């Protein structure tokens, strides 16, 4: 019976987790129908660990001493990245709670079991070496699934006579994730410490009505509240779904190659060509990459990347345009880029050459700060050497003060 209940509970756990993932990724889906844009934001995993529970009694006359009482935790979760530093992690967990109680000289174990639904809101801190530390705060809702009161050789199953059916609380904690490679797949190994504060009374209705029977007395009265507490230590193993995005991309590319190879020679000899232009928009480049075109040495020109006058400090409005470059690099993880800096002819050649270097380097450093790996990036600077417009007009000089992103995805 217990095995059947456990199997059904695991199935319900998985179904509920899938529902939460769909619920929280639906806004993302409405913004883009591209599957890989969702896969790049989600990772799924399992966690397990130990909970050291206790119970807090508001009745000052009750002074039970808590002993160390380790209970198990096992759960499933899906972490969804919302912004650079923030993510949410819907999760389900089976967790043991309770306390070792010494009541009038009788020492017994009160073991309660819960099915918890949690929604941690995570703030990701700055990376430290290969570790990614974070803090989190989470509301929790637990549903009592039973348990046991044990005294020596005597055992009594917990029913609604001994514990309330639901337990609401708040959990806060910290942890760290470490990205590693396993068989060419990205995975995240994590460790976490949390403290759960129960906010709801766990006394059952029968206990409050004084109709419940205790182990060592016929009846007892309740004057206060009893709330769960617990220190949890867990480890986790998660798989970013972007692994599957790369697999899908490879499969799609293979299907395209196979389709081309099976076409008659007269058709296969006519390969699509990108219109020859000095520069392309981000939207054009995304379209060509989606279609599998060779975009090597092609350039994206952003005339909207602005710096503080005569400086290499990127102004805040320009950050929004650079985020589009970040999104492109995240969507196509094999693509590399060279950042080219250019200036107008105001000032000396030596001054403009240094200025173009500083500005190209500023953009390079910004992309790295957005978790783009440095081996995918390089930069160059040319000062006034390659103007695209006449420097005799203000509009021309504005066009010449530009940052180019040169695609370098030749295998």
N, C-alpha and C positions, 0 to 999 in steps of 0.2 A: 504493500500500500504506500509506504513512504517513498519507495523507488519510483512508483508511478506518479506520485505527487511531484517529486523532484523533476522528473522528465517533463511533465506538463509545465512546471514553473519555468524551466529553461526555455521551452518553446515560446511561452508567453513573454519572457524577457527579451528574446531576440526579436519577436514581432513588435513589441512596444518600442524597442530601440530603433528599429527601421522606421516606424511611424514618426518618431521624434526627429530623425535625420531628415526625412522628407519635409516635415513641418518647418524646420529651421533653414533648409536650403531652398525652399520654394521661392523666397524673395530673390535669391541668386538666380534661379532658373528663369524667373520672369524678366530678368535683365539680359540674359543671354541664353539662347537655346543650345549653345555649344556645351556638350557634355564635359569636355576637359576643363572648362572654366569652373565647374563644380568640383571635379576631382582634385584640382589643385588646392582646394580650400579645406578638404575634409580628410581626417584620418580616423580609423576605427581600431579598437583594441580591447584587451582584457586586462583586468587587474586582480591582484590577490594580496592578502596580507593578514595582519592581526589587529584586532580591536581590543583595547584594554578598558572595559566599561566599568561604570559605577552608577549609582543613582543618588540624586539629591532630594532630600526631604525638607520641606519648608517648616514642618512641625519641629520646633526646637526640642521637644521632649524625646524625639527619636534620634538617637546618636549611634547609628550602625557604623562600625568601622569597616572600611573597604579593604579587602585583600587583593593582591594581584590576581587578576582573573582573565587570562587571555582567551579571546573568542575569534572565530574565523571571519574573513571577508572575501567574497569573490564577486566580480561584476563585469559588465560590458559597458563600453562607452564609445561615443563618437565626438571627436573634437572638431569644431567648425571655426575657421579663422574668419573674423569679421573685419578687423583692421590690422595694421602692423603689430600693435601691442596688445590687442584684445581678441579674445576668443571665448566661445561658450562650449561646454562639454556635457551634453545630456548623457546621463548614465543611469543604469539600473544595477542594484547590488543586493545580494543576500548577505546579511550581517548579523552576527550574534551580539546580543547585549545582555544586561543583567547585573548581578552583584553577588558576592559571597556575603551572607548576612549572619550576624551573631545576635540572635534575638532571645533574650532571657536565658542565656547559657546554651541555647541550641543553635549550632552553626550549620547552615545549609546553603546550597547553591540555588540561586534564582536565575535560570537561563532562559532568556526570551529571544525568539528569532523573528527577524523582520525582512520584508522585501522593501527596499528603499528605492525611491525615485528622487534623483538629485539634478540640480542644474547649476553647476559651478560657472561663475563668471571669472575668467582668468585674465590677469594682467602679466604679460610676458616682459621680464626684465632684460637688460642688455646681456648679450651672450658673454660667457666667461670661458675662454678657451673653447673646448668642444661641448660645453654644457650650456643648456638653455634654462636658466632659473625662472621661476614664476611664483606669483601669489594668487590666491583665489578665495572667493566667498561664495557660499552656495546655500540656498534654501533646500531643505530635505523633507520628504514626506514618506514615512514608514508605515507599512501595513503589517500588523502582527500575524505571523503564520504559525504560532504555537511556541512550544518550548517545554521545559521540564523544571520541576522543583525536586532537588535531590537532598536527602538526609540519610547519611550512612547507606544502608542497603535499600531504603525506601525511596521510591520515585513516584511522582505525581505529575501527570501531564497538565500543562498550563492551558486553561480554557478562558472564555470571556469572563469567568468568575475571578480570574487573577490578574488580568491585564487588559487595558483598553485596546480597542481594535486598531487605532491609528495613533501615530506619533509624529508631530511636526517639530522641526528643529532648524538650527542654523549651523553650518559647518564652515570653518575657516582654516587655512593652512598654507603650506608652501611646498614646493617640490622642484625637481629639475629633470629635464629630458636630455638624452644624449643621442644624436643621430649617428647611426652606424650602417654599414653595408653588410648585408647577408645575401650571398649568392647573387650579387649585382642588383639587389633590391634595397631601397631605402627603408629603414625601420627606425623606430624610436623606442629606446629603453628608458624607463622613468622610475623615479622613486619619490615618495611623497609622505609628508607627516601632516595630519589634520586633527582638529579637535572639534567634536560635535557637541553642541549645547541644545538639549531638549527644551522646547518651549511649552509643550503641552503636558497635561497631567496624565500619567500612565495608570493611575488607579482605575479599576473597572467600576462599572455601575453597581455591581453587587457588593464590592468592597465599600463603596461610599454609602450604600443603603444598609450596611452592616448585616448582609445576608450571606457573605462568604465565610468559609470555615478555614482557619489557619492550621498549620501542621501541629502546633503546640497549644492551641486553645480553640474553643468551640466557635467563638466569634470575636470580632475586634472592631473598634471604631476608628474612623479616619478624621483627623482634624485639619490636615494640611494637604499638600500635594507631593507627588513623587515624580521626578523628572529624570530622564536618561542623560547621562554624560558619557564621554568616551574619547580616548586618545587612540587614533588609528595610524598604523604604519603600513604602507602598501608599496608594491612594485608593479610596474605595468609594461606591457608590450603592445606597441601600436604600429599599424601599417598605413602610411599615407596613400590615399587612393590615386595620387598622381602616378604611382607605379603602373596602375592599370591604364592611365592615359597614354603613357609611353608605349605600352603593349598594343593599345588600340591604334596608335599612330603608325607603329611598325607594321601591323597587320594591314591597315588601310594602304600604306605605301607599297607593301608586297602585292596586294590585290591590283593596285594601279599598274605596277610593273608587269605583272602576269597578263593583265588585260592588253597592255601595249604590245607585249611580245606575241600575243595571239592575233593581233591585227594584221591584215595584209600589208606587205612591205610598202606599197604605195602610200598607205595611210600612216604607218608608223614612222616614215621618214619625215613627216611634217610635224615637228614638235612645236608646241606653243611658245611664243616668244614674248618677253616683257617689252612694252613700248620703251624705246630708248629715250631717257630723259636724264637731265643732270641730277634731279632730286625727285623724291617721291614722298607722298604723305604717309602718315602712319597707317591710315585705313587702307591705302593701296598696298602697302607692304604686307599687312596682315592678310589681305586677299590673296596675294601671290604665294605667301607661305602656306596658306590653307590648301591651295591647289597644287602644292609641291613643286613650284617653279624654282629654277636656279636663280637666286637673288644675290649671289656672291658679288662683291664689289659695288653693289647698288647702294645708294645713299638715301637716308631720310634726313631732310633738312627742316630744322625747327627754327623759325625766325621769332618764335614767341618765348624763347628762353632768354630772359633778361637778367641783368646783373646790376648791382648798385653802381652808380656812375664811377667809371675809372677803377672799378674794383672787380674782384672775382667772387663776390658773395651773391649767390643765387637769390633773387627775390621770391617772396612767398607765392604769388600767383603763378610763377613758372613751375613750381613744384607739381601742380596739377598736370601740366603737360609731360613732365618727366615721369609721372606715375604711369602714363600710357606706354612709355618705353619699358618700364618695369613689368607691366602686364604682358607686353609682347615677349620679353625674355622669359617670363615665367611660363607662358603658354607654349613656347618652343624652346625646351631646355637644352637642345643641342646647338642652338644658334649663338654665334659669337659676334662681338661688335668692336669697332674701333671708333673712338670719339675724336672728331677733328675740330679744333678751335680756329676761328677766323675773326679778323677785326676789319674796321674801315681804316682809312689812311690818316686819321686825325692823330697827330703825335709823331714821334720818331719811329723809324723801323725797329730799332732795338726795343723801344718801349712796347710797341704793338706785338712784337714776337713774344715778349715775356707775358704780356697781358693775355694773349691767346693761349699760352701754355697754362697759366693759372686758371683760366676759365674752363679749359678742357679737363684739367685735373680736378676742379671742383665738381664737375658733372660726374666724372669717373668715381670720385669718392662718395658722391651721393648715391649712385647705383649700388655700390658695395654696401653702404649703410642700409639699403633695402633688401639685403640678403642675396644679392647677385654675386656669384663667386668671381673672384678677381681673375681666375684663369680664363674666364669668358670675355674679359674686357681688356682693352688697351687704349692708348690715347696718343694723339699727335697734335702739333700746333704749327701754324703757317703764317701768322701775322696778317700782312696785307697782300700776300703773294698770289692768292687765287680769288679775286673779286668776282661776284656774279652780276654786279650792276655797276654803274658809273658812280664814282665817289664825288661827283660834282653836285649831286642833289642830296637832300636830307633822306629822301626815300631810298635812294641808291645806297647811301652809307648804312641805313638801317638794315637793308638786305645783306650787306657785306658783314655786318656784326652777327654772325650766326654760329650755331653748333650743328655739325653733321654727324650722323650715326651711320657708319659704313658697315654693311653686312659682311660677315666673314664666316659663312657656313659651308665652305667647300670642305668636303670630307678628305 
